[in-house]
Each structure stands twice: as C-alpha cells, then as structure tokens.
C-alpha cells in the first residue's frame, strides 16, 4: 500500500513509457466510447467458436443432427458468457476479460451435463466433450483481438474517458504521473482540482482549486468542480482522498456530482492488486475493501506444480533435437563446457544450481569484475549490450533465449517454475531491501513478465515492479498468458543481450 505523495511502483508496458499526460485528443464525436462493433463481433465469434467444432465433429462422426447440436452448443455458450457479464461494454476488450474462457467453459460443461441428464440425450459424451475443447482457445483468441484493437485505439486517444482529478497536490501528482506511464487504461486526464494553495507539477492543467478546510456550504466545493467538469467535457471525476478530503466532505461532493449525472470514482491507494482479489463490503454504514491474499496454497498451487513438471518434461522430449544441435554449436564455437552451472536463489532464499547453455567465454565470471564499471543497468543486475565475454554462438542463443532451455531440468526438479520472477544471483539478493526480497516468495521462472515486457531493456525498478505484481496476483490464467506472450517475445528477440 502506498500514499499518493510517494513514489509509486508500476508495471511497465512493452513500449517505452510516455513522458506526458495528455494523450492525443480524440476527434469530436469519437471519444469516450468503444467501437460499436465490439459486442456483435464478440457474440458472433463466441457462437462460431462453440458451434463450428461441434458441427464438424458430429457431421463427421454421425452425419445427422450436427446442426442441431451445434446450435445448442452455441446458444448455451452465449448464455453462459452473457450470465457472467462477458459482453458488458465496460469489459469488452479489457485485459480482465481475456482469461475468462476457461472458467466459463467449465460452467458450460456442467450446464450441458445437466441438460443431457434431464433430457435423456444419448449422443456420445466423449465426442461432445472433445468437440467443445476448441471453444476455449477460439473464444480467447476473439477477445484477444478485441483487446489488441482497443489498445491501439487508446494509444491514439480513442475509446478513452476524459477525467478530472481532485485531491491534494502530491496525491494528484502521484495519480496523474502513474496514469501517464501507461496507455492500456481508459483514462485521459484533462484537468486537476488541487486542494489548498500548493501547485501540482505541470502534468495537467489546473481546472479549479478547492480550499483546505471543509466549507460550510456544499456548493463551495461542488460549484467549481461542476463548472470545471462542464467546461472540459469530462466523463468521470476521480477523487484521491486525503487529510483534507475526508469521508464527510467526499460524501457531499458525491451528492452534487451524482445530481449532475457525473460519474465519480474514488482511488483507495492500492496499486498492482488484481481486481479478482478485491471485494467491496458495507459494514455498519462504512464502505470497506476486502483484499484477498495471493494464491499460494490449495488446488491452484498444486495444479501449477504438476503442470510445471509435466510441461517441462514434455518440452524436454519434444526439444531433444534442439538440445543436441545447440550443444554441438556451443562445443564447436569456443573451448569450455557446453552447460554453464551457476548458483541462483530460489523461493524463500534457498540456493540452487541453475543450468544454461554456455554463451560466454570459459572465464567469464573472473572477467566480470574487470567490467564492473561498464554496467549499463541501474540496479542489482549486471548487463552490457555489447558484452565482450559473449561468444558468437552465444549472441544467437541469447537473442532467441535458447540458452535457457536447460532450465527445463530445474523445473522438473522443482527448483523453478515455467513462469515466475527472474532467478537472481546471490550477490544481487545480498543487496535486496525488504520490498525486493518479496520476489523470493515464489519459485523463479523460466519465463515471466520480465521476459515478455522488454527483458534487458527494462530498468531495475521496472523489473522489480513486474515481479512483485506477479507474486501478488499470480493465477493460472496469468501463467497461460505469459507463456503465449513468451513465444512472441522470443521470436522478436527484443531486449535480449
């Protein structure tokens, strides 16, 4: 938890952070809303994702009633998705809608099982189940395309909501600068209303100013805010509570805003907490946020462990020819061992031996001390874009992350996971502060948010923020998303050196 007057961690995007707050303003008549075709595209895509494979499977197996089965499957899938609010305008194209296909599919299977039992349907059960499996990746792909289109829209100032931010100067600066670093959200700050005489930084224009003390008349606060909102054409007012904007004062301001049909959002002061972990409670007239702890035990954690080991073992078998080819290339390129073994720190601070294909000369560890003054990173890690210790084959292996393949054996042994924070060196961990040590709360990963968000191009603070975000908000859907993005990151080779 942080206060808005302090430095705030953020999860960076794969592109460089923006340095200004005001995005390119959307053309008149096109701001504030998502494209109208999102909803019909999502519905048609989901219907096809469920109906097409069922129709094809039953047409091939039985040759009759295929269209009827497909229609039932498609309508049932749409019913489940609608009941779970997947087509709401506020969710279409958003990131939190991407991982919804799998849990919805499980509900669909349960629903169809009940219908099957109630109607006495005698179609082959395993055939029906297999035919519905493609529904998950196909629907996920549809919503992923909507998400990518929405991100492209928001980078150019479209599909956004114009926001007016109210709070004390430091709090306003913290929130506005945090929003400015990313373009994957729906807000563009068009003005601020600081409380008191202190001026915020020039991140957004001052639209109005409120006094430090709560006024005796409600209109003393509401009149300037409503005038600023009207003048700037804002879609939402965002409030950051503080010592001079307490609950009673905020309540009176909300009356005025809601009376003018202006939406109000209150920032609680929590960052990098997934929405699925947060619930709203009303107790004794007080509104409270219930923040669930991160997933560390139970069925999900067990499933992750089993999936890691089975997945790593399968990849070792499938990639055996690649292992052999890389090993031969390393052996022929330079003298030294094929596999480089290094002590890394795992979950809870426990050391383990990590294996990688050697990409440097044999005495690289000794030469590192001679290159200490040439480190291009701003934190604990040592990185050089043109490290003279890297061999010719090593540069190719690093670009496409082939040097990481032996870590699959670490995953099978249980030292690492397929997805997790970057495995740190002992000397890096020795300099960790209390916040950085939280990275060690889970197993390090073969890949992770660091790998798919820029790799060595990221600053130390950005790397830490990504790892902490993963530790706090891990889920199976997050892991699946990272694994899918890893393929694209490895092929692109961005930030690998």
C-alpha positions as CSV (number, residue, x, y, z in Angstrom):
1,X,0.0,0.0,0.0
2,X,1.3,3.5,-0.8
3,X,0.3,7.1,-0.3
4,X,-0.1,9.2,-3.4
5,X,2.6,11.6,-2.3
6,X,5.3,8.9,-2.6
7,X,7.0,7.1,-5.4
8,X,4.6,4.5,-6.8
9,X,5.6,1.2,-8.5
10,X,4.1,0.5,-11.8
11,X,4.0,-2.4,-14.3
12,X,5.5,-1.1,-17.5
13,X,4.2,-1.9,-20.9
14,X,6.4,-3.4,-23.6
15,X,6.8,0.0,-25.2
16,X,8.6,3.0,-23.7
17,X,6.7,4.9,-21.0
18,X,5.1,8.2,-22.0
19,X,6.5,11.4,-20.7
20,X,3.4,13.4,-20.9
21,X,-0.1,13.0,-19.5
22,X,-2.4,14.5,-22.2
23,X,-2.8,12.0,-25.0
24,X,-3.7,13.0,-28.5
25,X,-7.2,14.3,-28.0
26,X,-9.8,12.2,-29.8
27,X,-11.9,13.7,-32.6
28,X,-15.2,15.2,-31.6
29,X,-17.9,12.6,-31.5
30,X,-15.5,9.6,-31.2
31,X,-14.2,10.0,-27.7
32,X,-15.5,8.3,-24.6
33,X,-16.7,5.0,-26.1
34,X,-15.6,1.8,-27.6
35,X,-16.4,0.9,-31.2
36,X,-20.0,-0.2,-31.5
37,X,-19.0,-3.4,-33.4
38,X,-17.2,-4.9,-30.3
39,X,-20.4,-6.5,-28.9
40,X,-21.6,-8.2,-32.1
41,X,-18.1,-9.3,-33.0
42,X,-17.7,-10.9,-29.6
43,X,-21.1,-12.6,-29.8
44,X,-20.6,-13.9,-33.3
45,X,-17.0,-15.0,-32.5
46,X,-18.1,-16.9,-29.4
47,X,-21.0,-18.5,-31.3
48,X,-18.7,-19.7,-34.0
49,X,-16.1,-20.9,-31.5
50,X,-18.6,-23.2,-29.9
51,X,-20.8,-24.1,-32.8
52,X,-18.3,-24.8,-35.6
53,X,-16.2,-27.5,-34.0
54,X,-19.4,-29.3,-32.6
55,X,-21.0,-29.2,-36.1
56,X,-17.8,-30.5,-37.7
57,X,-17.3,-33.3,-35.1
58,X,-20.9,-34.6,-35.2
59,X,-21.2,-34.3,-39.0
60,X,-18.1,-36.5,-39.4
61,X,-19.0,-39.0,-36.7
62,X,-22.8,-39.4,-37.1
63,X,-23.8,-37.4,-40.1
64,X,-27.1,-36.3,-38.6
65,X,-28.3,-33.7,-36.1
66,X,-25.0,-31.9,-36.4
67,X,-26.6,-28.5,-37.0
68,X,-29.0,-29.0,-34.0
69,X,-26.1,-30.0,-31.7
70,X,-24.1,-27.0,-32.9
71,X,-27.0,-24.7,-32.3
72,X,-27.5,-25.9,-28.8
73,X,-23.8,-25.6,-28.0
74,X,-23.5,-22.1,-29.4
75,X,-26.6,-20.8,-27.6
76,X,-25.5,-22.4,-24.4
77,X,-22.1,-20.8,-24.7
78,X,-23.6,-17.4,-25.3
79,X,-26.0,-17.9,-22.4
80,X,-23.1,-18.7,-20.0
81,X,-21.0,-15.8,-21.3
82,X,-23.9,-13.4,-21.0
83,X,-24.8,-14.5,-17.5
84,X,-21.2,-14.0,-16.4
85,X,-21.2,-10.4,-17.8
86,X,-18.6,-11.0,-20.6
87,X,-20.4,-8.8,-23.1
88,X,-20.8,-5.7,-20.9
89,X,-19.5,-2.6,-22.5
90,X,-17.1,-1.9,-19.6
91,X,-15.5,-5.4,-20.1
92,X,-15.3,-5.8,-23.8
93,X,-11.7,-5.6,-25.0
94,X,-10.3,-5.2,-21.5
95,X,-7.5,-7.3,-20.1
96,X,-9.5,-8.8,-17.3
97,X,-11.8,-10.4,-19.9
98,X,-9.0,-12.4,-21.6
99,X,-8.8,-15.2,-19.0
100,X,-12.5,-15.8,-18.7
101,X,-12.9,-18.5,-21.4
102,X,-11.6,-21.4,-19.3
103,X,-13.8,-20.9,-16.1
104,X,-16.8,-20.1,-18.4
105,X,-16.1,-23.4,-20.3
106,X,-16.2,-25.4,-17.1
107,X,-19.6,-23.8,-16.3
108,X,-20.7,-24.7,-19.9
109,X,-19.7,-28.3,-19.4
110,X,-21.7,-28.5,-16.2
111,X,-24.7,-26.9,-17.7
112,X,-24.7,-29.3,-20.7
113,X,-24.3,-32.3,-18.4
114,X,-27.4,-31.3,-16.5
115,X,-29.3,-30.7,-19.8
116,X,-28.1,-34.1,-21.0
117,X,-29.3,-35.9,-17.9
118,X,-32.6,-34.1,-17.8
119,X,-33.5,-34.8,-21.5
120,X,-32.1,-38.3,-21.7
121,X,-29.8,-37.3,-24.6
122,X,-27.8,-40.3,-25.8
123,X,-25.2,-38.7,-28.1
124,X,-21.6,-39.8,-27.5
125,X,-20.4,-38.0,-24.4
126,X,-16.7,-38.1,-25.1
127,X,-17.3,-36.9,-28.7
128,X,-19.3,-33.9,-27.4
129,X,-16.7,-33.1,-24.8
130,X,-13.8,-33.2,-27.3
131,X,-15.8,-31.1,-29.8
132,X,-16.2,-28.4,-27.1
133,X,-12.5,-28.2,-26.3
134,X,-11.6,-25.8,-29.2
135,X,-14.2,-23.4,-27.8
136,X,-11.7,-22.2,-25.1
137,X,-8.8,-21.1,-27.3
138,X,-11.1,-19.9,-30.1
139,X,-13.1,-17.6,-27.8
140,X,-9.9,-16.4,-26.1
141,X,-8.5,-15.5,-29.5
142,X,-11.6,-13.5,-30.3
143,X,-11.4,-11.4,-27.2
144,X,-7.6,-11.1,-27.5
145,X,-8.1,-9.5,-30.9
146,X,-10.6,-7.1,-29.4
147,X,-8.1,-6.3,-26.7
148,X,-5.3,-5.6,-29.2
149,X,-7.6,-3.3,-31.2
150,X,-8.7,-1.5,-28.0
151,X,-5.0,-0.9,-27.0
152,X,-4.3,0.5,-30.5
153,X,-7.3,2.8,-30.2
154,X,-6.2,4.1,-26.8
155,X,-2.7,4.9,-27.9
156,X,-4.2,7.4,-30.3
157,X,-6.6,8.9,-27.8
158,X,-9.7,7.0,-28.9
159,X,-12.0,4.8,-26.7
160,X,-11.0,6.8,-23.6
161,X,-12.8,8.7,-20.8
162,X,-11.9,12.3,-20.1
163,X,-11.1,12.5,-16.3
164,X,-10.9,15.4,-13.8
165,X,-8.7,14.5,-10.8
166,X,-9.4,16.0,-7.4
167,X,-7.0,15.8,-4.4
168,X,-4.1,17.3,-2.6
169,X,-1.2,18.4,-4.9
170,X,1.1,15.5,-4.1
171,X,-1.7,13.0,-4.3
172,X,-2.8,14.4,-7.7
173,X,0.8,14.3,-9.0
174,X,1.2,10.7,-7.9
175,X,-2.0,9.5,-9.6
176,X,-1.6,11.5,-12.8
177,X,2.0,10.5,-13.3
178,X,1.1,6.9,-12.7
179,X,-1.6,7.0,-15.3
180,X,0.8,8.8,-17.7
181,X,3.2,5.9,-17.7
182,X,0.8,3.6,-19.4
183,X,-1.7,3.7,-22.3
184,X,-3.6,0.4,-21.6
185,X,-6.2,2.1,-19.5
186,X,-9.3,4.1,-20.4
187,X,-8.5,7.5,-18.7
188,X,-7.0,10.6,-20.2
189,X,-6.6,13.4,-17.6
190,X,-7.8,16.7,-19.0
191,X,-7.6,18.7,-15.7
192,X,-7.0,18.7,-12.0
193,X,-8.5,20.3,-9.0
194,X,-5.9,20.6,-6.2
195,X,-6.9,21.2,-2.6
196,X,-5.1,24.1,-1.0
197,X,-2.6,26.6,-2.3
198,X,0.2,24.1,-3.3
199,X,0.6,23.8,-7.0
200,X,0.9,20.3,-8.6
201,X,3.5,19.7,-11.2
202,X,2.7,20.7,-14.8
203,X,1.3,17.3,-15.7
204,X,-2.2,18.5,-16.4
205,X,-3.9,21.9,-16.4
206,X,-5.4,23.2,-13.1
207,X,-9.1,23.5,-13.8
208,X,-10.2,24.7,-10.4
209,X,-8.9,24.9,-6.8
210,X,-10.6,23.8,-3.5
211,X,-9.9,25.1,0.0
212,X,-8.1,23.0,2.6
213,X,-10.9,23.2,5.1
214,X,-14.3,21.7,4.5
215,X,-16.6,24.5,3.5
216,X,-19.8,25.3,5.4
217,X,-21.7,25.3,2.2
218,X,-21.8,22.3,-0.1
219,X,-21.7,24.5,-3.2
220,X,-18.3,25.9,-2.2
221,X,-16.8,22.6,-3.3
222,X,-19.3,21.4,-5.8
223,X,-19.7,24.6,-7.8
224,X,-16.1,24.9,-9.1
225,X,-15.8,21.2,-9.7
226,X,-19.1,21.0,-11.7
227,X,-18.1,24.1,-13.7
228,X,-14.7,22.6,-14.5
229,X,-16.3,19.3,-15.4
230,X,-18.8,21.1,-17.7
231,X,-16.1,23.3,-19.3
232,X,-13.7,20.4,-20.0
233,X,-16.4,18.0,-21.1
234,X,-15.2,15.3,-18.6
235,X,-16.7,11.8,-18.5
236,X,-15.7,11.0,-14.9
237,X,-14.4,12.7,-11.8
238,X,-11.6,10.8,-10.0
239,X,-11.0,11.6,-6.3
240,X,-8.0,10.8,-4.2
241,X,-9.0,11.1,-0.5
242,X,-6.6,12.6,2.0
243,X,-6.4,14.5,5.3
244,X,-8.3,17.5,3.8
245,X,-10.8,15.4,1.8
246,X,-12.3,13.2,4.4
247,X,-15.4,10.9,4.2
248,X,-18.0,13.6,5.1
249,X,-16.6,16.1,2.6
250,X,-16.4,13.5,-0.2
251,X,-19.9,12.4,0.5
252,X,-21.3,15.9,0.0
253,X,-19.3,16.3,-3.2
254,X,-20.7,12.9,-4.5
255,X,-24.2,14.2,-3.9
256,X,-23.5,17.2,-6.2
257,X,-21.8,15.1,-8.9
258,X,-24.4,12.5,-9.0
259,X,-27.1,15.1,-9.1
260,X,-25.5,16.4,-12.2
261,X,-25.2,12.9,-13.7
262,X,-21.4,12.9,-13.5
263,X,-19.8,9.6,-12.5
264,X,-17.4,9.5,-9.5
265,X,-14.5,7.2,-8.9
266,X,-12.5,7.0,-5.6
267,X,-8.9,5.8,-5.6
268,X,-8.3,3.7,-2.5
269,X,-4.5,3.9,-2.6
270,X,-3.7,0.2,-3.5
271,X,-1.6,-0.5,-6.6
272,X,-0.9,-3.6,-8.6
273,X,-3.8,-5.6,-7.0
274,X,-5.8,-7.7,-9.4
275,X,-9.5,-6.9,-9.5
276,X,-10.4,-10.5,-8.7
277,X,-8.7,-10.1,-5.3
278,X,-10.7,-7.1,-4.3
279,X,-14.3,-7.1,-3.0
280,X,-16.4,-4.3,-1.6
281,X,-18.2,-4.7,1.7
282,X,-20.6,-2.4,3.6
283,X,-20.3,-2.8,7.4
284,X,-22.0,-0.5,9.9
285,X,-22.5,2.1,7.2
286,X,-18.8,2.0,6.3
287,X,-17.6,1.0,2.8
288,X,-14.6,-1.3,3.0
289,X,-12.3,-3.1,0.6
290,X,-11.6,-6.7,1.2
291,X,-8.3,-7.7,-0.3
292,X,-7.8,-11.5,-0.6
293,X,-4.3,-12.9,-0.1
294,X,-2.3,-14.1,-3.1
295,X,-2.8,-17.7,-4.2
296,X,0.0,-19.7,-2.6
297,X,-1.7,-22.9,-1.4
298,X,-4.6,-25.1,-2.3
299,X,-5.7,-26.7,-5.6
300,X,-4.4,-23.9,-7.9
301,X,-0.9,-24.1,-6.4
302,X,-0.9,-27.9,-6.7
303,X,-2.1,-27.7,-10.3
304,X,0.7,-25.2,-11.1
305,X,3.3,-27.5,-9.6
306,X,2.0,-30.6,-11.5
307,X,1.7,-28.6,-14.8
308,X,5.2,-27.2,-14.4
309,X,6.8,-30.6,-14.1
310,X,4.8,-32.4,-16.7
311,X,5.0,-29.5,-19.1
312,X,8.8,-29.2,-18.7
313,X,9.3,-33.0,-19.1
314,X,7.2,-32.9,-22.3
315,X,9.2,-30.0,-23.7
316,X,12.5,-31.8,-22.9
317,X,11.3,-34.8,-25.0
318,X,10.0,-32.6,-27.9
319,X,13.0,-30.3,-28.0
320,X,15.7,-33.1,-27.7
321,X,16.9,-32.4,-31.3
322,X,17.3,-28.7,-30.5
323,X,19.2,-29.6,-27.3
324,X,21.6,-31.7,-29.4
325,X,22.1,-29.0,-32.1
326,X,22.7,-26.2,-29.6
327,X,25.1,-28.4,-27.6
328,X,27.1,-29.2,-30.7
329,X,27.2,-25.5,-31.8
330,X,28.5,-24.4,-28.3
331,X,31.2,-27.1,-28.3
332,X,32.5,-26.1,-31.8
333,X,32.4,-22.4,-31.2
334,X,34.7,-21.9,-28.2
335,X,36.6,-24.0,-25.7
336,X,34.8,-24.8,-22.4
337,X,31.9,-26.8,-21.0
338,X,28.6,-26.9,-23.0
339,X,26.5,-26.3,-20.0
340,X,27.2,-23.4,-17.6
341,X,26.1,-24.1,-14.0
342,X,25.5,-21.2,-11.6
343,X,24.2,-20.7,-8.1
344,X,20.9,-18.8,-8.1
345,X,18.5,-18.0,-5.3
346,X,15.0,-19.7,-5.3
347,X,11.9,-19.5,-3.2
348,X,12.4,-18.4,0.4
349,X,16.0,-17.6,-0.3
350,X,17.1,-21.2,-0.8
351,X,20.1,-21.5,-3.2
352,X,20.0,-24.0,-6.1
353,X,22.2,-24.7,-9.1
354,X,20.8,-23.4,-12.4
355,X,21.8,-24.8,-15.8
356,X,22.2,-22.8,-19.0
357,X,23.9,-23.4,-22.3
358,X,27.2,-21.5,-22.1
359,X,27.1,-18.3,-24.1
360,X,30.3,-16.7,-22.7
361,X,34.0,-17.5,-22.7
362,X,35.0,-20.0,-20.1
363,X,36.4,-17.5,-17.6
364,X,33.5,-15.1,-17.8
365,X,33.0,-14.9,-14.1
366,X,36.5,-13.7,-13.5
367,X,36.3,-11.1,-16.2
368,X,33.1,-9.7,-14.8
369,X,34.9,-8.0,-12.0
370,X,37.1,-6.2,-14.6
371,X,34.0,-4.9,-16.3
372,X,32.2,-3.8,-13.2
373,X,32.4,-0.1,-14.2
374,X,30.7,-0.7,-17.5
375,X,27.4,-2.0,-16.2
376,X,24.5,-0.5,-18.2
377,X,21.8,-1.3,-15.6
378,X,20.6,1.0,-12.9
379,X,20.2,-1.6,-10.2
380,X,21.5,-5.0,-8.9
381,X,21.8,-6.8,-12.3
382,X,24.9,-6.6,-14.4
383,X,24.1,-6.1,-18.1
384,X,26.0,-4.9,-21.1
385,X,24.5,-4.5,-24.6
386,X,27.9,-5.4,-26.2
387,X,29.4,-7.7,-23.5
388,X,32.9,-8.8,-24.8
389,X,32.6,-12.1,-23.0
390,X,29.7,-13.3,-25.1
391,X,30.7,-15.7,-27.9
392,X,29.4,-15.6,-31.5
393,X,27.0,-18.6,-30.9
394,X,26.2,-17.1,-27.5
395,X,24.7,-14.0,-29.1
396,X,22.4,-16.0,-31.3
397,X,21.4,-18.2,-28.3
398,X,20.6,-15.2,-26.2
399,X,18.6,-13.4,-28.8
400,X,16.2,-16.4,-29.1
401,X,16.5,-17.5,-25.5
402,X,17.8,-20.9,-26.5
403,X,20.5,-20.7,-23.7
404,X,17.6,-21.0,-21.2
405,X,16.5,-24.5,-22.4
406,X,18.5,-26.5,-19.8
407,X,16.5,-24.7,-17.1
408,X,13.7,-27.1,-18.0
409,X,15.5,-29.7,-15.9
410,X,15.4,-27.2,-13.0
411,X,11.7,-27.1,-13.4
412,X,11.4,-30.9,-13.4
413,X,13.4,-31.0,-10.2
414,X,11.1,-28.4,-8.6
415,X,13.7,-25.6,-8.2
416,X,11.9,-23.4,-10.7
417,X,8.6,-22.9,-12.4
418,X,7.7,-22.4,-16.1
419,X,6.5,-18.9,-15.2
420,X,7.8,-16.7,-12.3
421,X,10.2,-13.9,-11.4
422,X,13.7,-13.9,-12.8
423,X,16.1,-16.1,-10.8
424,X,18.6,-13.8,-9.0
425,X,22.2,-14.2,-8.2
426,X,23.4,-14.5,-4.6
427,X,25.2,-11.1,-4.7
428,X,22.1,-9.5,-6.1
429,X,20.0,-10.9,-3.2
430,X,22.5,-9.7,-0.7
431,X,21.7,-6.1,-1.6
432,X,17.9,-6.5,-1.6
433,X,15.8,-4.3,0.5
434,X,12.6,-5.6,2.2
435,X,10.4,-4.9,-0.8
436,X,12.8,-6.6,-3.2
437,X,13.0,-9.7,-1.1
438,X,9.3,-10.3,-1.7
439,X,10.3,-11.5,-5.2
440,X,11.6,-14.7,-3.4
441,X,8.1,-15.5,-2.1
442,X,7.5,-17.8,-5.2
443,X,9.7,-20.0,-7.3
444,X,11.7,-18.2,-10.0
445,X,10.6,-18.9,-13.6
446,X,12.0,-20.0,-16.9
447,X,9.9,-17.1,-18.3
448,X,7.9,-14.3,-16.7
449,X,6.5,-10.8,-17.0
450,X,10.1,-9.5,-17.2
451,X,10.8,-11.8,-20.2
452,X,7.7,-10.6,-22.2
453,X,7.9,-6.9,-21.3
454,X,11.3,-5.9,-22.6
455,X,13.8,-8.1,-20.9
456,X,17.2,-6.4,-20.6
457,X,15.7,-3.1,-21.9
458,X,13.8,-2.6,-18.6
459,X,15.2,-0.6,-15.7
460,X,15.8,-2.3,-12.3
461,X,12.7,-0.6,-10.8
462,X,10.5,-1.8,-13.7
463,X,11.8,-5.4,-13.3
464,X,11.1,-5.4,-9.6
465,X,7.6,-3.9,-10.2
466,X,6.8,-6.6,-12.7
467,X,8.0,-9.4,-10.4
468,X,6.1,-8.0,-7.4
469,X,3.0,-7.7,-9.5
470,X,3.3,-11.4,-10.4
471,X,3.9,-12.5,-6.9
472,X,0.8,-10.7,-5.6
473,X,-1.5,-11.5,-8.5
474,X,-0.5,-14.9,-9.8
475,X,-3.1,-17.2,-11.3
476,X,-3.3,-20.0,-13.8
477,X,-4.7,-17.6,-16.4
478,X,-1.8,-15.2,-15.9
479,X,0.7,-18.0,-16.4
480,X,-1.1,-19.1,-19.6
481,X,-1.0,-15.5,-20.9
482,X,2.7,-15.2,-20.1
483,X,3.5,-18.4,-21.9
484,X,1.7,-17.3,-25.0
485,X,3.4,-13.9,-25.0
486,X,6.8,-15.6,-24.4
487,X,6.6,-17.2,-27.9
488,X,6.1,-13.8,-29.5
489,X,8.9,-12.2,-27.4
490,X,11.4,-14.9,-28.2
491,X,10.7,-14.7,-31.9
492,X,11.1,-11.0,-31.8
493,X,14.3,-11.1,-29.8
494,X,13.6,-7.6,-28.3
495,X,15.7,-6.7,-25.3
496,X,17.8,-9.9,-25.4
497,X,21.5,-9.4,-25.0
